[in-house]
């Protein structure tokens, strides 16, 4: 699977309630000084990444090809992998795969499309269904498997493209024996394209996808004609099946073997992720029913086309290609249909097919690269679990290229060797989608929305689908555990890097937006800005405490101007990195009270509000409790020694954003 480059808003991005703009992170200077920094972190790119809404949309049958470059391109290697795994049972195992695709994967992702129409897919669904640290950890694990999927998509596609080039009779003399070098070269070109800039994906997808599909249909039809013209081929295959046992035994064996063919189901997550590009109806609202309906058409069309091609390609390659040619080093290894193209239609047609296959496999890698460049900035910075520079594509592209080259070296650019790792990533994401859908339907059945009937049976059906995907995944892992090893390494790297990043970014301002409960609050807020009040944070705002604190500040600190008391309430879910605040501002006697709810960290919110209203001075109460205990409370629960933490957050921000304005005085008060 892979995703388009078009970014999508984070879950729950209800921008209609946003009142104040986000303040830039003080942990990252958006104005790099040196030439290397300016090249890797161009200011224009960051500005472009924030233009997430209002992008161009296309008819679903055009967007289909953006999904298809990943899904359909697997025809380049799927028939060979199927024969290596199943032998003469490859066609029957492929039929089982098609049944699971049409009755399992297709319904699951149709439900995902209805519930995740912003293009965020099953990972975002699970994040919403499982809030808190458990949801964040699950997302990190799934990102590890998604990274496995994307990386192996790039390396496997490049390896197969290189194999088509190396085995081509016209190119073999120049490229023979250099598959590793050609693979690395294709990956380097892919990275160079994304460093330069890659935008018009739809047009390229149609240009490479349509000819490739037509060429495959020609090969399969010609191959089927050969089978019909030579009945002995069918008899030979039937005899080989008869030696395997009764029809029921063959069916059971095919069911057990089909998980090894799971690569033929890749592409559904892509079909959902491209939803923002799908044109809906003019009357679309929330949810956009037209876009959802057209996305379901896209998924159905892709599944139907691929199902026919998978069964047809498996039949003709199994009957027409000697088994020895499928083995590693054989002429059909990783390129079964290309072998038939050269053998049945001549080297001229075969070369055209090789070039078309190389193009679509390369573009499948481009789609995977775009997916990673969209997925990582979508989640990790929002969790506080990635440095701010991941919003830029060029550093990420270079890191991904290094990982791709390492994985290619580990697998020696072997297509069959990478199949298990790729299938693992695909199946984990499909399993997560099935679980997300089953959980959603189960909750909807227990708590049906007004006017919407509950169908408990629907949840049961998707739990059955979940069990099928779980069986497929477990079988694949036991047979080829390399995918789990790679995904575990990716997951550990993501978790460790995320924890280090969260620790390093803990003293950022960490506020996403502020929403006022009424117009009077917003009006009073604007009136107290720009050195008009003294800001005094308090744990409670009862009238008696306010009056006493106001007298204390005026008497002992000779505070001039009005006093604004600030109370910050923590949200229940403190696993989020940024706060979405709700504020009520009102007058109490001669003072102003700012009552804020929804904070994930008290000190950061106080610092952020201070920067917004620019007070004369800030009076911060010290608790003088054990500093180690306070630090732990701050990192986990957002509390801690608030006074000192506010001071640290503000000073760090001030150093990153020098201004000519007079900063507020800070008083650390111990009573």
N, C-alpha and C positions, 0 to 999 in steps of 0.2 A: 504494500500500500504506500501511498504518498499523497502529498497535498499540494495545492496550488500556492503560489506566492502571495495571494491576496490575504492579508491578515483579517482576523475576526475579533470583535470586541469580547472582553472577558465575560464569564457568566454573570448574569444579573446586571448588566451594564445599562442601567436605566438613567441615561444621561439627562433626562428631562428635569431631574431634581438637582442638578449641579448648579451651585451658586457661585463658588469661588474657584479660580483656576488653581491647578496643581502647582506647588512651588518646586522648582528643580531640586534634585537631590544634591546635598552638599558633599556627598562622598565621591562625586564624579564631576570633573571640570569639562563642560561641553565645548570648550574652546581649546583643542589641542594645539601645542606650540610648534613642535618639530615637524619636519616633512613626513616622517614615517607615520606619526600620529594623525596628521592631516589626511594622509592617504587611507589609513585604516579606518578613521573615524570622521568621514566627511559630514559637515554640518547639514548639507542639503539632504542627505539620506535620512537623518533622524527626523527632520521636518516632514519628509514624505511618509515615514512610518506612522505618523499620527493622523494622516488623512485616511481614516479607516472607513468612512461612510461615503455614500454617493458614488461608489465605483461603478464601472460599466457592467451591464448584465447582457446575457446572450440567450438565444433559444436553447432549450435543453438538449436538442440533438446536436448542437455545436459543442456544448460543454461535455457531452458524452465522450468526446475524443480525448479530453483532458484526463478523464478516468481511464479511457481505453489504452493510453500509452503505457500505463502500468499493467492493467488487466490483460489486454490483448497481446502485449509484448511477451508474456510468459509462454506463448505458443512457440517462441524460439527455442525454448529448452524443455517445456513441460512434457511433450511426447517421449523424449529420450529418458527423462527422469522417471516417467511412468513405467516404461518398459524395464528399466534397470530395477525398479522396485517390485514390479508385479509380473514381469515376463509375459507369457501369453494371456494372463489374466488382466493385462492393462486395460483393454476395452471395457470389460465388465466392471472393474474397479473404477474406471472413469465414469461409467453410468451411475454408480453409487455416489460418486463425488457430485455429479450433476444433480441428483435427487436431493442431497444434503444442501447444495447451493440454492435450489429453487424452493425447497420447503423449510430451510433453516436460515441460511445467511440472508436471503432476500427479504423474508418477512421481518427478521430482526432489524435490518438497516432501514426498512420502511418505517418501522416504529421509531428508530433513532432520528430519522429525518423529521418526523412529526414533533419530536421533543427537543431537538437540538438544531433548529433551523438557521441558527447563526453560523453553522459550519464547524462547530467545535467537537462534534462527535461524541463517542461513548465515554471518553475520559472526562469530559466536562459533566456529563450526566452523573457519573459516579461521584464526582467531586460534590455535586449538589445533593446527592442522595446520602452521602457519608461525610458530613461536615466535621470540622475539628482536625486535630492532629492525625487521627486515623485516616481521614480522607486525603490529607496532604501526603501522608506516607504512601498511600495506595497510588496516588497520582505520580509520585516520584518513581515507584516501582514500574508502573505502566509506561512512564516516559523512558525507562531503561529498555523495556521491550520494544517500544516504538522506535527508539534509537537503533536497536538491533535491526528492526524491520527496514528502516530507511537506509542504514549503512550497507546492509547486505543487498538491498535493492540496487544500490549504486555499484557495489563491487561485483555482484553476480551478473548484473546487466552488462557492465563493462567487460567482464571476463567472457561472457557469451558472445558479445559483439566482437571481441578480439579473436575468439575461436572461429567465428564465421569468416573473419578476414584472413586468418592464418590458413584455414582449410580451403579457401577459395583457390581453384586451380590456377587462376591468373595471377594471384598474389602470393601463392605458397612459396615460390622461389625466392621472393624478397623477404617475406615475413616468417617463413617456416622456422619453428624452434624459438620464436621470440614472443610467445603469447603473453608472458609476464610483462615484458617491456611495452607491448602494444596496450595491454590493460592499464598499466600505470599512465601511459600517455593519454589515453581516453579520459581517465579520471582527472589528470592535470588540465586537459582542455576544458572539461566540465567546470572545474574550479575557476579557471581563467575567465570563462564566460560569465560566471556569477560575480566575480570581482569587477568585471567591466560593467555589468548591469544586464539583467534579463527581465523583460517585462511582458512582451506579447506572446503569452503561452498558448492561447486558444488557437490562433492562426497556425502556429507551428504544429500543434497537436493534430489539427485536421490535415495539414499538409503531409505529415509522416504517417498518420494513422490510417487514412482511407486507402492509399495505395497498398500499404502492408496487408490490410484485411483482404483487399481484392486479390492480391497475389496468393495469399493463403487459400482462399476459396478456389482459385484456379488449380493449385497443387492438389488439394483434397479431391476435387471433382475428377481431375485426370487420374489420380491414384485410384479412386473408386472405379473409374472406367477400366483400369488395368485389372482390378480384382474381379470385376464382372466378366471381362474378356478371358480370364484365366481361372476357371472354377476350381482348379486344383489348389490354388492358394487358400480358398475358403475351406476346402476339404482338409488341407494340411493343418490349418488352424483349429478346425473342429476336432480333428484327431488328437491334437496336442491337449485340447481341453478335456476330451474324454478320458485321457490318461490320468487326469487330476482327480477324477471321481464323479459322483452324481451331480445333477444340477443343483440340488440343495447344498451339497458340499462346496461346489464352486461359488454359490451365492455367499455362503458363510465366509469362505476364504476371501472373496472380494471385499466383504464388509470389513474384515480384519486388515486388509491391505490398503484400503482407500485412504487412511490417514497419511500414508507416505506420499500421496498425490495432492496434499493440501495446498500446494502452491497454486493450483488451479482455482482457488477461491480468493486470491489476492485482488484488491481493488475496491472492495465495498466501502472501506473506511474513506478512501479517496472520494467515492461517489457522494458521501455525506459532506466531506470537508469542502467540496466545490459548491455547496449550496448557495453561498452568497453571490456566485456568478450566474446562477440560473434565473432567467427572467420569469417572473410570475404574472399574475393578472393585475390590471390597472386598479382593481378594487381591493387589492391586498391590504390587510391591516395587520394586527397582531393577534394570533399567529398569521403569517402570510400563506393562506391556504393555496393560492395559485402556485407559489414557489414550491411548497411541499408536494403538491400534486405533480408538478412537472419533474421534481427530483425523483419521485417514485417511478415515473415513466422512464427516466434516465437509468435508474437501477434495474428496472425490469428489462429494458432493451439491452443493456450491457450483459446481464445474466443470460438472456435468451441467446444472444449472438455467441457468447463465449461457450455456452453449453453445447450448441451445435458444432462449433469448431473443435472443441475438446474431444467429443465423441468421434467426429469424423477423422481428425488427425490421429487419434489413438488407433483407430481401425486400420487406416491405410499404412501407417508406419509399422504396426505390428505384423501385418501380413506381407508387406513388400520389402522390408529391410532385414537382412540376415542378423541373427542375434549377436554374432561376433562383432558387428559394426557398432553396436550400442556400448560395448565395453570401453573402459578408459583407454584412450589412444586410438579408438576406432573412428572411422570417417563420419559416423552418425552420432557420435558422442556429443551431446549438447546442441546438436543441429540436425535433428532427424528430418524435418521438413525441407531444410536446405539440401540435404543429401538426396531426397526425392526430386527436388527441383532440378538439380544438375543431372540426375540419372534419367528422369522422364522427359524433361523439356529442354535439355541441352545446357551447355555452360553459359551461353549468352543470357538466357532467362534466369539460370541459377545465379549468375553474378548480379543481375538486377535484384533478385530476391535477397541475396546477401547484403547488398548495399541498403535495401529497404529495411532489412532486419537490424543492421548496424545502426541505422538512423533512429528507429523506434526504441531500440534498447538503450541507446545513448540518451534519448529524450526521457525514457523512463527513469534513468538516473538523475536527469535534470528535475523531473517532477519530485523525486525523493529529496533532492537537495533543497528544493523550494519548500518541501514539507518540513524539514528540520529547521530551516530559517524562519518558518512561521510558528512552529510548535514551541521551540525553546523560549523565544521572547514572549509568547502568549502566556506561559505559566510561571516560569521560574522567577523573573523579576517581580511579578505580582505577589509571589510568596516571600519575597525578600531573599530568595535562594539562588541568586545569580548576580554578578556585578553588573553595573549599569551599562557597560560597553556591549553586552550581548544584544542590545537593541540595534547594533550595527551589524551588517551582514558580512563585511570583509574579514574581520577577525574570526568570526564563526566559520566562514568558508575555509580559511586556512587550517583551522583546527580539524574540521571535518575531513579535509583532504589528507591530513596527516593520519587520521584514524583509518580512512579508506585504504591508504597505501599499506598501513600495518596489517589490516585484515586481509588484504590481497596477498601480502607476503606470507601470512600464516596459512592461508588456504592454497597457496601456490597458483592462484588464478584458476582453480579447478571449479567448473560449474556444478558438477554433481556433489562435490564436497560441501558447497555452500548451501545446497538445497535444504538441509535439515535446519540450519540456523535461520534461514529465511522463513521456513514454514512455522518455526516456533514463534517468531515475532508476529506473523500474521494470525496464528491461532490464538495467541494470548489476547490480542486486541479484539478478535471476534468473540472470544469467551467473555471478555469484559463487557462487550456490547450486549451479549445475550443476558448476562447477569443484570446489567443496568435496566434493560427492557423488562425482564421478569420482575425485578424489584419495583419498578415504576407501576406496572400493571397490578401487582399485588397491593401496593399502597392505594392505588386508585379504586380497587375493588373494595377495600376496607373503608375508604373515605371518599365516596363518589362525589364529583362536583355537581353543582346544582344543574338539573336538567340533563345530566349525562348518566346513563345507566351503568351499573357495574357488572362486569362479566368475569367472575373468578376463573372460569375455564381458560380464558386467554392467558392468564399468568401461568397456569399449569402447563399449557402447551409450550410456552417459552422456557419453563424450567426443564422440560424434556429436551428442547433444543440445546439448552445449556449443558445438559448431561452428555449429549452427543458431541458437542464441541470439547467438553472436558475429556471424554474418552479419546477423541482425536488428538488432543494436545498431549495427554499422558502417553499414548502409544508412540507419538512422534518423539517425545523426550526420551523414553526408554530406548527407542531404536537409535536415535541420533542425539545424544545429550549435548553436542557442541553448541547448539543454539542457546541452551540454558546457561552454559558456561559464559558465553559471550554476553548474554543479557544480564547475567549476574555481575559481570565486570562493569558493564555500562551503568547498572543500577547502583552499585557501590560507589562508582566514581561520581554519579549524580548526587547521591545522598551525602557523601563526604564533602564534595564541593559546595553543596547547598547549605550544609550546616556551617561550614567555614564562612560562606558568604553572608548568611543570616547573622552570624556573630559580628562580622566586620561591619555590616550595615545597620546594626542595632541602634546606633545613635544618629541615624537620619531623621528627618522630620516625620515621615511615615504617615502622612494624612493625604487621602485621595480627594475628599471633597467635604463640603459642609452644607447642610440643608437646614433652613430655618423653619420653625413650626408655624410661624405666621408672619405677616407683613410688618407688624409692629416690632418684632424682634429684629428683622433685617434693617429696618429704619433706625432703630436705636443703636444697633451694631455700627452702622456707618457713621453715626454722630459721634461716637467715642474714639474714632481713629485719629492717628497722628498727634501723639503727645498730649492727649487730653485727660488721661486717667492713669492712676497707679494700679497695676495688676497684682492682685493678691489671691493666689490659689488656696482653697480650703477644702477639707474633707467633707464638711457639712455646711449647709447654708441656712440654718434656722435663724430667725430674726435676732435672738439674743446674742448668738455667737457673732453675727455680722456687726452688730453695734459695738460689741466689746473689741473686736479686731480692728474696726475703723478707728476707735479712740486710741488703741495701742499704736497704730501706725502713725497717726498724726502726732501723738505725744512724744514718742521715743525716736522717731525718724524724721520728724518735721516735714512730713510729706505734704506737698502742695498739689492742689488739684483734686478732682473727684476720685473716689476709690471704686474700682471694678473688681468684684469678687468672682472667682472662677471655680466652679465645681465640675470635675471630670468624672463621668461614670464609665466603667469598663463594660465592654460587650461580653456576652457569654462565650463566644468563640474567639479566643485570643491566638489561634494558630495563624490567622490572617496577618499579613505584614503591614498593610495600610488600613487606616481607620476611615470609615464612612460615618461622619458625625451628623448628629441632629442637635440643634441648639435652640434654646429659649432664652431670650434676653429681656430683662424687665428691671424696673426700679423698685428698690426697697429702702424706704426713708430717703436719705440723701445719697445713697450708693446705687451702683449698677450691679446686677447679678447676671452672670453668664453661666447657664446650666447646660452642660454638654453631655450627651450620651453617645455610646458606640465606639469608645476608644479601645484600641488593642494595647496601648502603652500610655500611661498617664503622663510621664515626663515629656514624651515626644509631642503629645497633643498640646500641653502647656506651651512648649517652645513654639509650635506652629501658630497657635493663636496669638502669642506675643508678636510674632513676625507680621501677622495680619493687622493687628490694631496699633502696633508701634507705641507702646505705653511710655510714660515718663520713667517709671521704674518698676521692677518686679521684686516682690517680697516672698522669698521661698523658705518654707519652714523645714528645719532639719529634724530628723527623728533620732539620730545618734545611736541607732541600733547596729548590730554586728554587720560590718560591710560585706562579708562574704555571703551571709544569708540574704542581704538586700540585693546583691548582684544576681543571685540565683532567682529570687522572686521577680526581678525585673526581666530576665531572659525568658522565664517560663510563663509568668502570669501578668507581666506588664506593670508591676508595682515597683517596690524597692525604695531606695533613698532618693525621693523625687527631687529634692532641692538641688543636690549635686548633679544629678543626671540632667536636669533642665539646663543647668549651667554648661555642662559638657556639650550637650546637643547644640545650644546656641553658639557657643564659641567655635565649634567645628563648622557650623553653617556660616558664621561671620567670616571665618578665614577663607572659606571657599567662594564667598560672594562679597568682595570688598565694596563698600559704598562710602559716599561722602556724608551721608546722614549721620546724625548723632545717635549712637546706640543707647538703649535704655540702661539705666543703672540696675545692677543685680545685687540684692541684699540676701545673704544666707542667714536666716534668723533662727536662733536657738533660744528657747524660753524655758 
